[in-house]
Every structure is written in structure tokens, then in C-alpha cells.
Amino acid sequence: MSFTILLFGIAYPLAFAFSLAEGVVLSHHSSFDWRAFRISLLDLALRTLVQATIRVTVASPFIYLAWKFRLADLRPDNPWSIALLFLGLEFLYYWYHRAEHRIHWFWCNHAVHHSPTALNLSASYRIGFLGQIS
């Protein structure tokens, strides 16, 4: 299964369905900010558009060079490769996320993630649509 099918066919619809269900349930028990919900959806849509555009235009030469001069091939059928890739990705994401809090340029985009007044599912995918550019 390709990453695009997984993302657009399964992950995004499930995230939307669960956050919509959460909004319906919360609005029956207390107030729910539907405007913030729509803003989070707009952020997700814009981020997806920017990521697709950047991947095709700006990132293509860098992806090509990284592939051409790669140091090793890690096969996904080996459990040790999967574990190594997972730990490496988590390690790099930790430092990237820490940089988003410490470096003003990155914080300008990341602050959107900390802007909701209520923590709910729709707030979790409010990440900032210019992240790929910065």
C-alpha cells in the first residue's frame, strides 16, 4: 500500500471522522468551538497542499541527491531495520520539535499548534501549514 493511499484514503478520513464525532459528543455535553474545528481543518488542507507542492518542486533535487549518495540500504522486511528506522526517526523528530520551541523562525510556524483554547482531537492536527517551507 502506498503512502499516499494510506494518508488520504485511511489516516485523514479517520482523523476527520473521529474529531467530528468528538465535536458532536462534546457539543451535547458542553460547548464546542466549531470555529476552531474549521480552522484546524483549513490548516490541515493548506499543509497538505504546501507539502505536495514542495515535494514536487523544491525538495526533488535534494531527495534525488540523498538517494544517490545514501550510505546504506535498510530493507523493511528485517525487524532490526524497522527498529533502527523508528528510533532514528524519533530521535530526529525530537530535536526538530525542540528546535521549533527554541528557534524563533521555527516557532513562528509551530506556535499555531499551541494556539487552541481547548485540547481536543481537531487541535492535534493544527501544526502550521508552512512547516515544510521553514
N, C-alpha and C positions, 0 to 999 in steps of 0.2 A: 504494500500500500504506500503510495507516495505521500510525502509530507504535505503537499497542497490539499490532497483529498482528506487527509487526517485533520488538517487545520480547518478548512472551510466546510467540509462535509460532516465532521463529528464534533470537534472541540468548540468552535464558535457557536454552532446551534445549541449545543448542550449548555454552554455558559449562559447564553441568552435565555434559554428556557428556564434554567434554574434561578437566574436572577429575576426573571419576570414572575415566576412562581413565588419567590421570596417577597417581591414587591406587593403582590396580591395578598399574601398572607399577612404581611406587616401592616398593610393599609386597613385591613379589617380589625386588627388589634390596637393599632396606634397610627400615628400619622407617618406617611412615607413620602419622601421627596421625589416625586416623579420627574421634576425638572432636572435634578441631579442625575437621575437614571438616564434621561435622554442625553445629557452632556457626556456621561460615560460612554454611551453608545456612539456618539459622534466622535469622541476621542479614539475609540476602537476602529471605527470606519476610516478616519483620516490616517491613523497609524498604519493600517493595512495598505492603504493607497500609497503612502510615502515609502513603506518598506518594499512594495512591489516595484515602484519606480526606481528607487535607489539600487535595488538588487540588479535591475536590468541595465542601468546606466553607469553610475559611479563605481559600484562595487565590482563589476565584472572583471576589469583588469587585475584587481587585487586578488580576487578569487582564483583567476587563472594562474597568477604567479605563485600563490600559496600552494595550489595543486601541483604545479610544475616542479617546484623546489621543496616538496614535502620531504620530511626526514624519514618517515616510515608509513607503512600501511597497517592499520588496525582493522582486522576483519570482525564484523559484527556477529559472527557465529561462535566466537570464543568468549566465554563468560569473563575471563580476565580482561579482555579488551573492553567489554562493556563497562566493567567496574572502573577501569582506568579512565575511560572517556567520561563517565559520570563524575568521578572525583575531580578530574581536570576541569570539567565544565563548571562544577560547583565552586571550585577554588577561584577560577577566573571571574565568575559572576559575583562572588563575594567581594572581590577587590573592585570590580566595576561599580557595584552598588555602593560601596564605601566611598569611592571617588565621586559618585553622584551627590553624596551628602557633604563632601568636603570641598570640592572644586566648584566655584561659582558658575562657571559656564555650564557644567552638567546639572547643577542644582536648578537652573532656570527652567529646564525641561522636567526634571524629576519632582519639583515642588507640586506639580499638578496631582501627583499620586497622593500627596499628603493634604490636599485641599478639601476633601469631602467632610461635611459636618457629622456624618454618621458612617460607621463602618458596616458595610453590607457587601453582598456579592458584586453588585454593579460597581462599587467603588474600587474593587480589587483589580479590574481591568482598565482603570483610568491610570495610564502610565505616562502619557505625554506623546504626542504624535511626531515630534521632531527628534526623538531619541536616536534614530538611525543616522540622521544628519549630523548631530553633535557627536 
